[in-house]
Amino acid sequence: MKASQFFISTLKEAPADAEVVSHRLMLRAGMIRKLGAGIYTYMPMGLRVIQKVERIVREEMNRAGAIELVMPIVQPAELWQETGRFAKMGPELLRIKDRHERDFVVQPTSEEVVTDIARQELKSYKQLPKNFYQIQTKFRDERRPRFGLMRGREFIMKDAYSFDRDAESAQRSYQIMAQAYRRIFDRFGLRYRAVAADSGAIGGDLSEEFQVMAATGEDAIVYCPTSDYAANLEKAEALPPAGPRPAAAQPLSKVATPGRSTCVQVAELLGVPLARTVKSIVLATDEVNERDEIVATRIWLLLLRGDHEMNEVKVGKVPGLDLGFRFATEAEIVAHFGCKPGYLGPVGLKQPVTIVADREVAVMADWICGANEVDFHLSGVNWGRDLPEPDLVADLRNVVAGDPSPDGRGVLAIERGIEVGHVFYLGTKYSRAMNATFLDEDGKPKPFEMGCYGIGITRLPAAAIEQNHDERGIIWPDAIAPFTVVICPIGMDRSPTVREAAERLHDELAALGVDVMLDDRGERPGAMFADWELIGVPHRVTLGERGLKDGLVEYQHRRDTAATPVPLADIVGWLRERITG
């Protein structure tokens, strides 16, 4: 490829609304252009990166036995109504009507459509297992699209769906995909972690996220540096403390804490560690009748150590809270505690509540909590003596760095990550809802066991940039760079010697299958180098008349601080040794 035949459109400055590094650099490097909020045109330079991501994904999916198809972007609402997701999903699901006033959706994912395909086409256990995948445009109507391709409304995704006859074979299909994902992300040349994850709205049991590690990542990744354990913050288990609960050593006392309504303020006032305080979080669950009217409300009190944060995903798995909960209103709190929020505690309640203690709190002694009276707290609180044992004990909190690893092989650390892939074992969630069955060996219909596997094709280049950049621009890994090598001839428009050597090198590399760009635009060296450093091509060869007289060219990797002289006769072999993948 020659630059004069391509389209290069770099910017010195990024638009003011570009918030993160990847957004700024993709705009400046001419890889994307904004059309609307969260909607981007993939320009020629950026499209090359996306196509390379797609190629690697497609190769490994095919290698794993998955079968490619393409499902419609616009889908009839009837399928989504079968699973209930048409009503349950929020405004992120774009709903539209055609000229006949029939409902459709613009797909954010395709579980319903692929399940419909399976129930029509896969009739017998002899046709299983099957794994269908697509690389397709999606749309999710984000409330606040941000960060360029990191959180856009329109995006490209690879989604795959496996169909099996039983749970055992479905687990095998899941593991095949999990290993394929590891090969995919290994080939991208990015530092990533596969972490245990919560399945969220899609549902299911077994689930892993693939996270590209980056300081700007939106997700907190929990891992053990001395073992293979890794999970996202929602999933990471906080182990119960070792050893029994200490015996009470302090009397229960009421202490004045005027104007101190938070655990931090109370700990500072009393001169005690924050870990000795206990925070109260009041939730409510509603029972409704067939007309969706509230007929009964149950109040719950969650107790966590003052220095810990509640994990809503874990709370949502507590028996009784697993069907949905909300935060209690102030009126409900006053009715049960006789006090407004800020001074709440489990001692001396006005009305019964269900008390759920975090594992840490359940083994604490002599702790501090609200006295259910404004400007007062209780000190020296102990289970059994001052209040009954909790109704339930559960893991309610986010882990923190230094907690013991659940695998018992060290302590936990926390790093930021960007989710670029997710694999789920769905079970029969969708097949039962849509009555998608096959005839098993015994001649009886059974629902398909399903798995779901996604990769954010357009999100991945942005994640790669967040992990690989410097003050000059992008630093692409070889596998997904728009071009692998750029040849920068100095004075090519003035020197036949330079032109001939540059074109000969370009043609020789291209014949070897190297993705090479020859910059024949006649730009000044400084401007030419600045463009390619911004764009992030990993390998650069510079040719000038002075160096060619000595039979030399200069090689510089994008991460190198200086160029290396290399004999022109050796440069092709030199490049082949340094190009990975």
C-alpha positions in Angstrom: 0.0 0.0 0.0 1.2 3.5 -0.8 0.2 6.5 1.2 -0.7 8.5 -1.9 -3.3 5.8 -2.7 -4.7 5.6 0.8 -6.6 8.0 3.0 -4.7 9.5 5.9 -6.4 12.2 8.0 -4.6 13.0 11.3 -5.4 15.8 13.7 -3.0 17.8 15.9 -5.7 18.1 18.6 -8.6 15.9 19.6 -12.2 17.4 20.0 -12.9 18.7 23.5 -15.5 16.0 24.2 -13.0 13.1 23.8 -12.5 12.0 27.4 -10.2 9.0 27.5 -6.9 8.3 25.7 -8.3 5.8 23.2 -11.0 8.2 22.1 -8.6 11.1 21.7 -6.0 9.0 19.8 -8.5 7.2 17.5 -9.9 10.6 16.5 -6.5 12.2 16.1 -5.1 9.2 14.1 -8.1 9.4 11.7 -9.4 6.0 12.7 -13.0 7.1 13.6 -15.2 10.1 13.0 -18.2 10.9 15.1 -21.6 10.9 13.3 -23.8 11.2 16.4 -23.8 10.5 20.1 -22.2 7.0 20.5 -22.3 6.5 16.7 -19.0 6.5 14.7 -17.8 6.0 11.1 -14.9 3.6 10.9 -12.5 5.4 8.7 -10.1 3.4 6.4 -7.2 3.3 9.0 -9.5 2.2 11.8 -11.3 -0.3 9.6 -8.1 -2.1 8.9 -7.6 -2.7 12.6 -11.2 -3.9 13.0 -10.8 -6.3 10.1 -7.6 -7.8 11.6 -9.5 -8.3 14.9 -12.3 -10.0 13.0 -9.9 -12.2 11.1 -8.2 -13.5 14.2 -11.6 -14.1 15.9 -13.0 -15.8 12.8 -10.0 -18.1 12.5 -10.1 -19.3 16.1 -13.9 -19.7 16.1 -13.7 -21.8 13.0 -10.8 -23.8 14.5 -13.0 -24.5 17.6 -15.7 -25.9 15.4 -18.2 -23.0 15.4 -20.2 -22.3 12.3 -20.6 -18.7 11.0 -24.0 -17.2 10.0 -25.4 -13.7 10.1 -28.7 -12.9 11.9 -30.8 -9.8 11.2 -30.1 -6.5 12.9 -33.8 -5.7 13.1 -35.8 -8.5 14.8 -39.5 -9.1 15.3 -40.6 -8.3 18.8 -42.6 -11.5 19.0 -39.4 -13.5 19.7 -38.4 -11.1 22.5 -41.9 -11.3 23.9 -41.5 -15.1 24.2 -38.6 -14.7 26.6 -40.1 -11.6 28.4 -37.1 -9.5 27.5 -39.1 -7.1 25.3 -40.9 -5.9 28.5 -38.1 -6.5 31.0 -35.3 -4.7 29.2 -35.0 -1.0 29.8 -34.7 1.8 27.3 -31.3 0.4 26.2 -33.4 -1.9 23.9 -34.3 0.2 20.9 -37.9 -0.6 20.0 -39.3 0.5 16.6 -42.5 0.0 14.6 -42.8 -0.7 10.9 -45.4 0.8 8.5 -48.0 -1.7 9.7 -47.4 -0.7 13.4 -45.8 -4.1 14.1 -43.1 -4.0 16.9 -39.5 -4.7 16.2 -36.2 -4.3 18.0 -32.7 -3.3 16.9 -30.7 -6.1 18.3 -28.2 -5.6 21.1 -27.8 -9.4 21.2 -29.4 -12.4 19.5 -30.3 -15.2 21.9 -34.0 -15.2 20.8 -33.2 -15.4 17.1 -30.6 -18.1 17.3 -32.9 -20.1 19.7 -35.6 -19.8 17.1 -33.2 -21.1 14.4 -32.3 -24.1 16.7 -35.9 -25.1 17.4 -36.7 -25.1 13.6 -33.5 -26.7 12.4 -32.1 -29.0 15.1 -34.6 -31.8 15.5 -32.5 -34.6 16.9 -29.8 -35.3 19.4 -27.8 -36.6 16.4 -27.4 -33.0 15.2 -25.8 -31.9 18.4 -23.6 -30.3 19.5 -23.8 -27.1 17.4 -22.3 -23.7 17.8 -23.4 -20.8 15.6 -21.6 -17.5 15.6 -21.9 -14.2 13.8 -19.9 -11.0 13.5 -22.6 -8.4 13.4 -23.5 -4.8 14.1 -25.4 -4.2 17.4 -27.2 -1.3 18.9 -27.7 -0.5 22.6 -29.3 2.8 23.4 -26.9 3.9 26.1 -28.2 6.7 28.3 -24.8 8.4 28.3 -22.5 7.1 25.5 -19.0 7.9 26.4 -15.3 7.2 25.6 -15.7 6.7 21.9 -15.8 3.0 21.0 -15.5 2.0 24.6 -19.2 2.7 25.3 -20.9 3.5 22.0 -24.5 2.9 21.0 -23.7 1.2 17.7 -20.9 -1.4 17.8 -19.7 -4.6 16.2 -19.7 -7.8 18.2 -18.9 -11.4 17.7 -21.6 -13.5 19.4 -21.8 -17.3 19.5 -24.4 -19.7 20.8 -23.8 -23.3 21.6 -26.6 -26.0 21.7 -26.1 -29.3 23.5 -28.2 -32.3 24.6 -27.3 -32.2 28.3 -25.4 -30.2 31.0 -22.3 -32.3 30.7 -21.8 -31.8 27.0 -22.8 -28.1 27.4 -19.9 -27.8 29.9 -17.6 -29.3 27.3 -18.8 -26.8 24.7 -18.2 -24.0 27.2 -14.6 -25.1 27.9 -13.9 -25.3 24.2 -15.0 -21.7 23.8 -13.1 -20.6 26.9 -9.9 -22.1 25.5 -10.6 -20.5 22.1 -11.0 -17.2 23.7 -7.6 -17.6 25.4 -6.0 -18.3 22.0 -7.8 -15.3 20.5 -6.6 -12.9 23.2 -3.1 -14.4 23.2 -2.9 -13.7 19.5 -3.9 -10.1 20.0 -0.7 -9.5 22.0 -2.5 -7.8 24.9 -2.1 -8.3 28.7 -5.4 -9.7 29.8 -7.0 -11.8 32.5 -9.8 -14.3 32.3 -11.8 -13.7 35.5 -14.8 -15.5 37.1 -17.8 -13.3 36.6 -21.5 -12.8 37.5 -23.8 -13.5 34.5 -26.0 -10.4 35.1 -29.0 -9.8 32.9 -28.3 -12.5 30.4 -28.5 -15.2 33.1 -26.8 -18.5 33.6 -24.4 -20.1 36.0 -20.8 -20.5 34.7 -19.3 -17.3 33.5 -16.0 -15.7 32.7 -15.0 -12.2 31.6 -11.9 -11.5 29.5 -10.4 -8.2 30.7 -7.6 -6.2 29.1 -5.7 -4.7 31.9 -5.5 -0.9 31.8 -5.3 1.9 34.4 -8.3 3.6 32.8 -10.5 0.4 32.9 -14.0 0.7 34.2 -14.0 -2.7 36.0 -12.1 -3.6 39.1 -10.4 -7.0 38.6 -9.5 -9.0 41.7 -6.6 -11.5 41.4 -4.0 -13.4 43.4 -0.5 -12.6 42.3 0.7 -15.9 43.6 -1.9 -18.1 42.0 -4.3 -18.3 39.0 -7.3 -17.0 40.9 -9.1 -14.0 39.2 -12.6 -12.7 39.4 -14.4 -9.4 38.9 -15.3 -7.4 41.9 -19.0 -8.5 41.8 -18.0 -12.2 41.9 -14.9 -12.2 44.2 -15.7 -14.0 47.4 -14.8 -12.5 50.8 -13.8 -15.4 53.0 -15.1 -15.6 56.5 -12.5 -14.6 59.1 -10.5 -17.4 60.6 -11.1 -18.3 64.3 -14.0 -17.9 66.6 -15.7 -14.7 67.7 -13.9 -13.0 70.6 -15.6 -12.8 74.0 -17.2 -9.5 75.0 -14.7 -7.3 76.8 -16.6 -4.0 77.0 -19.9 -2.9 78.5 -22.6 -1.6 76.2 -22.6 2.2 76.5 -24.4 5.1 74.7 -22.0 7.8 73.5 -22.8 11.3 72.2 -21.8 11.8 68.6 -23.3 15.2 67.7 -23.4 15.8 64.0 -21.4 12.6 63.2 -23.7 10.5 61.0 -21.1 8.4 59.1 -18.8 5.7 60.3 -15.7 7.7 59.3 -16.8 10.6 61.4 -17.7 8.5 64.4 -14.4 6.6 64.3 -12.5 9.9 64.2 -14.5 11.4 67.1 -14.0 8.3 69.3 -10.4 7.7 68.2 -11.0 4.1 67.1 -10.2 2.2 63.9 -12.9 2.4 61.3 -12.9 -1.4 61.3 -14.5 -1.3 64.8 -17.6 0.4 63.5 -20.6 -1.2 61.8 -22.8 0.5 59.1 -26.5 -0.1 58.7 -28.1 -0.4 55.3 -31.9 -0.7 55.2 -33.6 -2.5 52.3 -37.2 -3.5 51.5 -38.9 -6.2 49.6 -42.4 -5.9 48.4 -45.0 -8.7 48.0 -47.5 -7.9 45.2 -50.9 -9.4 44.1 -52.0 -10.4 40.6 -52.8 -6.7 39.9 -49.2 -5.8 40.8 -50.4 -4.0 43.9 -48.1 -4.0 47.0 -49.8 -6.1 49.7 -46.9 -6.5 52.1 -43.5 -5.1 52.7 -40.6 -6.7 54.5 -37.8 -4.5 56.0 -34.2 -5.8 56.0 -31.2 -4.5 57.9 -27.8 -5.3 56.4 -24.8 -4.8 58.7 -21.3 -4.3 57.2 -18.0 -3.2 58.8 -17.5 0.5 58.5 -14.6 0.3 56.2 -16.3 -2.1 53.8 -18.7 -1.5 50.8 -21.9 -3.3 50.0 -21.8 -5.6 46.9 -25.3 -5.4 45.3 -24.8 -8.5 43.2 -24.0 -10.5 46.3 -26.9 -9.0 48.2 -29.2 -10.0 45.3 -28.3 -13.6 46.0 -29.3 -13.6 49.7 -32.4 -15.8 50.2 -35.4 -13.4 50.3 -33.6 -10.7 48.5 -32.9 -12.8 45.4 -36.2 -11.8 43.7 -35.5 -8.1 43.9 -35.1 -5.4 46.5 -35.1 -1.7 46.9 -33.7 0.8 49.4 -36.2 1.5 52.1 -37.8 4.9 52.2 -37.2 7.4 55.0 -40.7 6.9 56.3 -40.2 3.1 56.5 -36.9 3.6 58.3 -38.4 5.9 60.9 -41.3 3.5 61.5 -39.0 0.6 62.2 -36.0 2.3 63.8 -37.6 5.4 65.4 -34.8 7.5 63.8 -33.8 9.0 60.6 -30.8 7.6 58.6 -27.3 8.3 59.9 -27.7 6.9 63.4 -29.2 3.5 62.7 -28.4 0.2 64.4 -29.8 -3.2 65.3 -30.3 -2.6 69.0 -33.8 -1.5 70.3 -35.8 -1.6 67.1 -39.4 -0.3 67.1 -40.7 -3.0 64.7 -39.2 -6.4 63.7 -36.7 -6.4 60.8 -34.7 -9.2 59.2 -31.1 -8.7 60.1 -28.4 -10.0 57.7 -24.8 -9.7 58.9 -21.8 -9.7 56.7 -19.4 -12.5 57.6 -17.0 -10.1 59.2 -19.6 -8.5 61.3 -20.9 -11.9 62.5 -17.6 -12.6 64.3 -17.0 -9.1 65.7 -17.1 -8.2 69.3 -17.3 -4.8 71.1 -18.4 -3.0 68.0 -19.9 0.5 67.4 -23.1 1.3 65.7 -26.0 3.8 65.6 -28.2 4.0 68.7 -31.4 4.8 66.7 -31.3 8.2 68.2 -30.0 11.3 66.5 -26.5 12.3 67.7 -25.9 9.1 69.5 -24.1 5.8 68.9 -23.7 2.6 70.9 -20.2 1.3 71.8 -19.3 -2.2 73.1 -22.1 -3.9 71.2 -22.0 -7.7 71.3 -24.0 -10.5 69.7 -26.0 -12.7 72.1 -25.6 -10.3 75.0 -27.0 -7.0 73.6 -29.0 -8.4 70.6 -30.0 -11.7 69.2 -27.8 -13.5 66.7 -28.4 -12.3 63.1 -31.2 -14.0 61.1 -28.8 -14.6 58.3 -25.0 -14.4 57.7 -23.8 -13.9 54.2 -21.0 -12.5 52.1 -22.3 -9.0 51.4 -19.2 -6.9 50.7 -16.6 -6.1 48.1 -13.3 -7.6 48.7 -10.3 -5.3 49.3 -6.7 -5.6 48.5 -4.9 -7.8 51.1 -7.9 -10.1 51.8 -7.1 -13.8 51.7 -7.5 -15.4 48.2 -10.4 -17.8 48.0 -8.1 -20.5 46.7 -6.0 -20.3 49.9 -2.8 -19.5 47.9 -2.0 -15.9 48.9 -3.7 -12.5 49.3 -5.8 -10.5 46.8 -4.7 -7.6 44.7 -7.0 -5.3 42.6 -6.3 -3.8 39.2 -8.4 -2.0 36.6 -9.6 -3.8 33.5 -11.7 -3.3 30.3 -14.1 -6.1 29.5 -13.6 -7.2 25.9 -15.1 -10.7 26.0 -17.6 -12.7 28.0 -18.5 -16.4 28.0 -21.7 -17.8 29.7 -23.2 -21.1 30.3 -26.9 -20.3 30.0 -28.5 -23.7 30.6 -32.1 -23.9 29.5 -33.0 -20.2 30.3 -33.9 -19.4 26.7 -34.8 -22.9 25.3 -37.5 -23.4 27.9 -38.9 -19.9 27.5 -39.2 -20.5 23.7 -40.1 -24.2 23.9 -37.0 -25.0 21.8 -36.6 -28.8 22.1 -35.0 -31.7 20.3 -35.8 -35.4 20.4 -33.3 -37.2 22.6 -32.1 -40.8 22.2 -35.2 -42.0 24.2 -37.5 -40.3 21.7 -38.6 -37.7 24.2 -38.4 -33.9 23.7 -35.8 -32.1 25.8 -34.8 -28.4 25.9 -31.4 -27.4 24.5 -28.6 -26.7 27.0 -27.1 -23.4 25.7 -24.0 -21.3 26.0 -23.4 -17.7 24.9 -20.0 -16.2 24.0 -19.3 -12.6 23.1 -16.3 -10.5 22.0 -16.5 -6.7 21.5 -14.9 -6.3 18.1 -14.9 -2.5 18.0 -14.3 -2.2 21.8 -11.1 -4.2 21.6 -9.0 -1.7 19.6 -9.9 1.0 22.1 -8.9 -1.3 24.9 -5.7 -2.1 23.1 -4.9 1.7 22.9 -5.6 2.2 26.6 -3.0 -0.4 27.3 -0.5 0.6 24.6 0.2 4.3 24.1 2.7 7.1 25.0 2.8 10.8 24.6 3.4 10.5 20.9 0.4 8.3 20.1 -0.7 4.7 19.7 1.6 1.7 20.0 -0.2 -1.2 18.2 0.6 -4.9 18.8 1.7 -6.4 15.5 -1.3 -8.6 15.2 -3.9 -5.8 15.0 -1.9 -2.8 13.7 -3.4 -1.1 10.6 0.0 -1.7 9.0 2.9 -3.8 10.3 5.7 -1.8 8.7 5.9 1.7 7.4 8.7 2.8 5.0 9.6 6.5 5.4 11.8 7.7 2.5 13.4 11.1 3.0 13.4 13.2 -0.1 11.8 10.5 -2.2 10.3 13.2 -4.5 13.8 14.5 -5.2 16.1 11.4 -5.2 15.7 8.6 -7.7 18.0 6.5 -5.5 15.7 6.8 -2.5 12.6 6.2 -4.5 14.0 3.1 -6.2 15.3 1.6 -2.9 12.0 2.4 -1.1 9.8 0.9 -3.8 12.0 -2.2 -4.1 11.8 -2.7 -0.3 8.0 -2.2 -0.3 7.5 -4.7 -3.1 9.8 -7.3 -1.5 8.0 -7.1 1.8 4.6 -7.1 0.2 5.6 -10.3 -1.8 6.4 -11.9 1.6 2.9 -11.1 2.9 4.0 -8.3 5.2 1.4 -5.6 5.6 3.6 -2.7 4.6 2.9 1.0 3.9 5.2 3.2 1.8 4.8 6.9 2.6 5.3 8.4 -0.8 3.5 11.7 0.0 6.7 13.8 0.0 6.2 15.0 3.6 9.0 16.6 5.7 10.6 14.0 7.9 9.2 15.5 11.1 5.6 15.6 9.9 5.9 12.1 8.4 7.3 10.6 11.6 4.7 12.3 13.7 1.9 10.9 11.7 3.1 7.3 11.9 4.0 7.6 15.6 0.4 8.9 16.2 -1.1 6.1 14.1 1.1 3.6 15.9 2.6 1.4 13.2 5.0 -0.8 15.2 7.9 -1.1 12.8 9.4 1.8 10.8 12.2 1.8 8.2 13.7 5.2 7.2 15.7 5.6 4.0 17.7 8.6 3.1 20.3 9.3 0.3 23.1 9.8 2.8 22.5 6.4 4.5 22.0 4.6 1.2 25.4 5.7 0.0 26.8 3.6 2.9 24.3 0.8 2.2 22.4 1.6 5.4 18.8 2.2 6.4 17.4 3.0 9.9 15.0 0.7 11.8 13.0 1.8 14.8 10.3 0.0 16.7 7.5 2.2 17.9 8.6 1.6 21.5 12.3 2.3 20.8 13.8 5.6 21.8 16.3 5.7 19.0 16.8 4.2 15.5 19.2 1.4 14.7 21.4 1.4 11.5 20.8 -1.8 9.5 22.5 -2.7 6.2 19.9 -2.4 3.4 20.8 -5.9 2.2 19.8 -7.3 5.7 16.7 -5.2 6.4 14.1 -7.7 5.2 15.6 -10.5 7.3 15.9 -8.1 10.2 12.2 -7.2 9.9 11.1 -10.8 9.6 12.9 -11.6 12.9 11.1 -8.8 14.7 7.6 -9.1 13.3 5.6 -11.3 15.6 2.6 -13.5 14.8 
